[in-house]
Amino acid sequence: MMISEMTWFQVEEYLKQDDRAVLPIGSTEQHGFLSLSVDTILPEKVARDAAEPLGVPVFPTVNYGITPYFKAFPGTVSLRIDTMLAIVRDVLDALFSQGFRRILIVNGHGGNNPVQALASEWMADHPGTSVRFHNWWNSPRTWAKVNAIDPVASHASWMESFPWTQIGNVAPPREAKPMVEVDRVRTMDPARVREMLGDGNFGGLYQRPDEEMLALWQVAVEETRELLESGWP
């Protein structure tokens, strides 16, 4: 259930019987022919789909993340690392003060990995809490499913092209794009990154059949739900 669809009275009642919550975090950045909100749409949806049967509340997604390398692509918004960490820390502090003790952070953007270190630091300052940091797309079973479908998968390629991230009036190329040297992207300023990437896709097919994508999604939802259900300290 989404916090946006609850009243504070309902949250207060929930906390009398459970202390779990989900916090999706993402990014607003270029994704080639896909929505600029891919990295917010996907963590929010996988969090919601996973948590709904369990009755665990899902908080609104942090829609901006750490993505300085894509700043030359219009529509991309990048937070400074210290800004991102301050936002997440404040959210965790608020949840803790209200009684939440088991928090699953569902991350949709690789650049947000500094938040994982923050979570460890935050737990050390808040004994009795447990924060899990979950990159939904490259968790073990989900990533294995990606590779079983097509090992050539990357940023803005087919692996992020779900019915809910596609733009209806935009048709991507049908042929696969040669993979770029991803390590080089990390050594370039934003203007050079844009020049190197062109349309923004790192490489591979732009889309695959919906049935394959829905099968991948089911694995991702189940893997995320298992993190909520079991293994907490």
Phi, psi and omega in degrees: 000143183269137177304326180294347180249017181236159170261167179293332177298319181292322178295318179299318178294319179301317184293347176285343183234347183207154180231021179268150175207160178238133176239105174280142174228147184211219183196153171247106187203164181299139174224045177061239182272004179262174180299145173295346181259018179311312187282358169254324179299313187290313178294326178293317182290318180293325177295314181295313181298324181285320188275335187306311181293341182267349182071023180269129182289142178247122181280160179303145182289139168284107193277349179243147182219198185261103184213056185295332184292341181257013186295343179279354177267118181304139181099341178284136176233125181242132173269150170292153182303315182293330176293313180300314181294324178294320179297310182295320178299316180296320178296313179298319178300318180295316180296319179298317183296338182265350177115359175286133182234341179238112188234126176257116174269115178261110185262137179247009187215124184300329180294347181274009184302334174304336179296331179297318177294321177301318182301319178295317179296317181296318179298323179297331179270354182226075181305144179089003178252162175219122177241124176254137179250119190234107169282099192300325189281335181240024170292157195308305185287325179294315179294325176297322178293319176304311182292329177292328179282310183192110183291345177270088184223138187202184177303129177067014177265195183305328187293347176248006185262082176261163177306331183267003174243353179280152176260122192304322184260018181243123180252114179283164176301152180273331183275156179287148177263136176301143180293139173275168175276098187300324180299329179291328180302322183287352181251007187245153172283165185305321181296319179290326177299314179299317179299320182290318187278331183070257183282349178107340177288136178282339179147156180103182176295151180274331179214154170229168183302146182302324182296325176293319181292322179291326176294319176297317181298320180299319177297316181298318180295315181296319180294321178292319180297322179298325178295326178285328187279325191215168174085003177288147177300000000 
